[in-house]
């Protein structure tokens, strides 16, 4: 059982410590390893500002803290990651242990924390530099969370209106079924059904449609207000990204959030493409050389690249010429879009690292 006592001062001057933290909503469990991989101790701390300070002091009590591996820097570990980054500690984003390792070693907070520390110490391929927290991209992410929620709620309200119309009594259906979406919202908002006859299915349906239509209008106003905040923020963060063909504030905002405030943490454009799920995975065997679709990565970022490609397929002459050439070679539309997403990821990566339009070179592979 590892000892909880602090080492002597003489040991502190020569011991290089690597920390590992398993994060949870209320508590964080930390583990300390020396440079040889020997377990120095483990301890649990509250997930509060004083707890973060105590955790850092505890790790430093064993010697010189050189790195810390944290599981979940973008969720429960965000607060601790900010404190460690402010203290100048090298952070390593650690994936959770795979199932085979957990079956062999068991599952507990100290075990997971030790696995995080060993992954950080070994610099395994499953680790990476976490995003920097507490800057402008974090503000953009918060606004986008609210906007995405409002967009989903608005779509749900509209879908529910259409479902009510399908099952509504025939006189009401005949009145509204031919209306377009905008006309339907305006029509239902201005209706004044008799509330004293709420037991009538037609009146009840009209009341429900009016409620959903008003909700739809309120959500539209909320989305518009959020857009007025998001658009100038995106323009200030990276005008080069907005200058790319097919990239608007919504798409640019998602790509900025995916990359984070420190896009230089991504080693290459191939790493960014993998992060976005736009890098095809090799699936070759023997004489068969092929690649398969990548279903991993940030799916919101993948959807942003998809929207860029669709826009360019419609409006960009270079992209249209590329699609025509590939079609003549026998490629399907889906395969062409996958290739284009990979090219666009390369162009976006350049813009992320060079946020000013004059410094972004024309991509030779932008189709």
C-alpha angles and dihedrals in degrees: 000000000000117000121246096206119111118247123249123268091255092057092048092062094058105029117098108203129205117192131206126194132194105201130211135167097263105017141029123208115210131195128191126209129185124225091274093053095255114152109243099181148301132231141171123236133185116257093243135106093263088046092054090051091049092049092052092047091048093053092046090051090073095056139280109353106218103168143356129208115210129187110215107014089164095054129021092358097054095099094047092046090055091052093048092046090051088053091054096248117152108243127205122196107225128199118225114266115273120253095256092056092048092050090052100042103027129232127280137125095256091048092051092045091051090049089053091050093049092047090052092047093049093042091224121194090251091066129080144169110280125231119271110251134211099038137106097287088057088056089050091050092054092051091047092052089058093044094049090050091050092049091051092048091049092052090048092051091051092048091051090051091054091048092051091051091053092057098032122114113278098252090057093042092052090054100051109020094087095049122106121237096267094042090048093053093047093046095049093045094057097046118113108198120187106263092199089068097053091133088068108095091219093053092044091051091049091051091049092048091050092050092050092045092053090048088051091053093048091051091049089054090048092051091049091051092050090048090056088057098041100047099061091041092055091046090053094046099050121355090172091065092052089050092063118102112264096012118122131171094275095050093041091049092054093048091049091051091049093051095041130208090303107049089164086078086078105087098212145346087268089059090051091049089051090049089054094045090243098117112096113231120231114248101171127144129177110322092348112097114186144133129222133214116277109230095176133080129063104332093196089057090046089054089050091055089047091055091050090052093049091051092050093047087059103039112015114087093204092053092046090051091049091050092049092050093048092046089054088053090058102259119143123235091254092053091049092051091051091053091047092050089056091051092047091050088058091051093046091050090056090050092049091055093042107041096180118083095225091059097052112093121214109267112238089205099048087109 
